[in-house]
Amino acid sequence: MRHGTTRRYGNEMEIQIRKPKLGQEHNLAEIRALSMKESLIAVGRYDEVRVRNRLLSNYAIDEVKVIYFENIEIGFYSVNVTDNVCFINHLYVLPNYQGKGIGLKIIDIIKSEYRGYVLRLNALIGSKANEFYERNGFMLIDCTKFDNVYELNNIENG
């Protein structure tokens, strides 16, 4: 596919991974806001403006990949690499598409693309994302005021 990678999951789920378009960051900020809303409300930290600005203020187009299903933006992820650590800055899937294995497939893609690296990420304390990452082999290594810090040793796969 000219615009990205197509991957089929299960019997019917086909997602595409593409580089973002110029100006697409506002759509991605909306995906982030919708994906995090429930968790942020649960911990008393939801702010309509801040949830979007956290992405927009640090947006790095070269680190982002957009997830599509039937040509609809349903999520995105971004990573950056320093030394032997691949930091997963963002991994968001719209709520209507969560629980369908998409997040797991993205983790598998990241593991494959970054063999030989330690994968590290933060998850909001109290978020369902914590269970997801723990189920998928990430180990809790630290806690900050608002986030749990997880790590997965992907080095032996390198």
C-alpha positions as CSV (number, residue, x, y, z in Angstrom):
1,M,0.0,0.0,0.0
2,R,1.3,3.4,-1.0
3,H,0.4,5.2,2.2
4,G,1.4,2.7,4.8
5,T,1.3,-0.8,6.0
6,T,-1.8,-3.0,6.0
7,R,-2.2,-5.7,8.5
8,R,-5.0,-8.2,8.9
9,Y,-6.0,-9.3,12.4
10,G,-8.4,-12.1,13.2
11,N,-11.0,-12.9,10.5
12,E,-12.2,-9.4,9.6
13,M,-10.1,-6.8,11.4
14,E,-7.7,-5.0,9.0
15,I,-5.8,-2.0,10.2
16,Q,-3.5,0.3,8.3
17,I,-0.5,2.1,9.8
18,R,0.4,5.3,8.1
19,K,2.6,8.3,8.7
20,P,0.6,11.4,9.8
21,K,-0.3,14.1,7.3
22,L,0.7,17.7,7.9
23,G,-2.0,19.3,10.2
24,Q,-3.3,16.0,11.4
25,E,-2.1,16.6,14.9
26,H,-5.4,18.2,15.9
27,N,-7.3,15.1,15.0
28,L,-4.8,13.0,16.9
29,A,-5.2,15.3,20.0
30,E,-9.0,14.7,19.8
31,I,-8.3,10.9,19.7
32,R,-6.1,11.3,22.7
33,A,-8.8,13.3,24.6
34,L,-11.5,10.8,23.8
35,S,-9.3,7.8,24.7
36,M,-8.2,9.3,28.0
37,K,-11.4,11.0,29.1
38,E,-12.8,8.1,31.3
39,S,-9.5,7.6,33.1
40,L,-8.8,11.2,33.6
41,I,-12.3,11.8,35.0
42,A,-11.9,8.8,37.3
43,V,-8.8,10.4,38.9
44,G,-10.2,13.9,38.9
45,R,-7.8,15.3,36.3
46,Y,-9.9,15.8,33.1
47,D,-9.4,19.2,31.5
48,E,-10.8,19.7,28.0
49,V,-8.0,22.0,26.9
50,R,-5.1,20.5,28.8
51,V,-5.7,16.9,27.5
52,R,-5.3,18.1,23.9
53,N,-2.5,20.6,24.6
54,R,-0.3,17.9,26.2
55,L,0.0,16.3,22.8
56,L,0.1,19.4,20.7
57,S,2.9,21.1,22.8
58,N,5.2,18.1,22.2
59,Y,4.1,16.9,18.9
60,A,6.9,15.3,16.8
61,I,5.5,14.3,13.4
62,D,8.5,12.0,12.7
63,E,7.8,9.9,15.8
64,V,4.0,9.3,15.1
65,K,2.2,6.6,13.3
66,V,-1.6,6.7,12.7
67,I,-3.8,3.7,13.0
68,Y,-6.7,3.4,10.5
69,F,-9.6,0.9,10.2
70,E,-11.6,1.1,6.9
71,N,-9.8,4.5,6.2
72,I,-11.0,6.0,9.5
73,E,-8.5,7.3,12.0
74,I,-9.0,5.2,15.1
75,G,-5.8,5.7,17.0
76,F,-2.1,6.6,16.9
77,Y,1.2,5.8,18.6
78,S,4.5,7.5,18.9
79,V,7.9,6.4,19.9
80,N,11.3,7.9,20.3
81,V,14.6,6.1,20.8
82,T,17.7,7.1,22.9
83,D,20.5,4.7,23.5
84,N,19.0,1.2,24.0
85,V,15.5,2.5,25.2
86,C,12.5,2.9,23.0
87,F,10.1,5.2,24.8
88,I,6.4,4.7,23.8
89,N,5.2,8.3,24.2
90,H,1.6,7.7,23.1
91,L,-0.6,4.7,22.3
92,Y,-4.3,5.6,21.9
93,V,-7.2,3.8,20.4
94,L,-10.6,5.3,20.2
95,P,-12.9,3.8,22.9
96,N,-15.3,2.2,20.3
97,Y,-12.3,0.2,19.0
98,Q,-10.7,-0.7,22.3
99,G,-10.9,-4.4,23.4
100,K,-10.6,-5.7,19.8
101,G,-6.9,-6.5,19.9
102,I,-5.7,-3.4,18.2
103,G,-3.5,-2.2,21.0
104,L,-1.9,-5.6,21.3
105,K,-1.1,-5.6,17.6
106,I,0.5,-2.2,17.9
107,I,2.6,-3.5,20.8
108,D,3.6,-6.4,18.6
109,I,4.6,-4.1,15.8
110,I,6.6,-1.9,18.2
111,K,8.3,-5.1,19.6
112,S,9.2,-6.2,16.1
113,E,10.4,-2.8,14.9
114,Y,12.5,-2.2,18.1
115,R,14.1,-5.6,18.7
116,G,17.1,-5.1,20.9
117,Y,15.7,-2.2,22.8
118,V,14.1,-1.8,26.2
119,L,10.5,-0.6,25.7
120,R,9.4,2.0,28.3
121,L,6.2,3.9,28.8
122,N,4.1,5.8,31.3
123,A,0.4,5.0,32.1
124,L,-1.9,7.2,34.2
125,I,-2.3,5.7,37.7
126,G,-5.8,4.3,37.9
127,S,-6.2,3.8,34.1
128,K,-7.3,0.6,32.5
129,A,-4.1,0.9,30.4
130,N,-2.1,-0.4,33.4
131,E,-3.8,-3.8,33.3
132,F,-3.3,-3.9,29.5
133,Y,0.4,-3.3,29.8
134,E,0.9,-5.7,32.7
135,R,-1.0,-8.4,30.7
136,N,1.3,-7.9,27.8
137,G,4.6,-8.3,29.8
138,F,5.4,-4.8,30.9
139,M,6.8,-4.6,34.4
140,L,6.1,-1.7,36.8
141,I,9.5,-0.1,37.5
142,D,8.6,3.2,39.0
143,C,5.8,5.6,40.0
144,T,5.5,9.3,39.6
145,K,2.9,11.6,41.1
146,F,0.4,10.7,38.3
147,D,1.9,7.9,36.3
148,N,3.2,4.3,36.6
149,V,6.4,3.7,34.6
150,Y,6.6,0.4,32.8
151,E,9.4,-1.4,31.0
152,L,9.6,-4.5,28.8
153,N,13.0,-6.0,28.1
154,N,12.9,-6.5,24.3
155,I,16.7,-7.0,24.1
156,E,16.7,-10.8,24.1
157,N,14.6,-10.6,20.9
158,G,17.3,-8.6,19.1
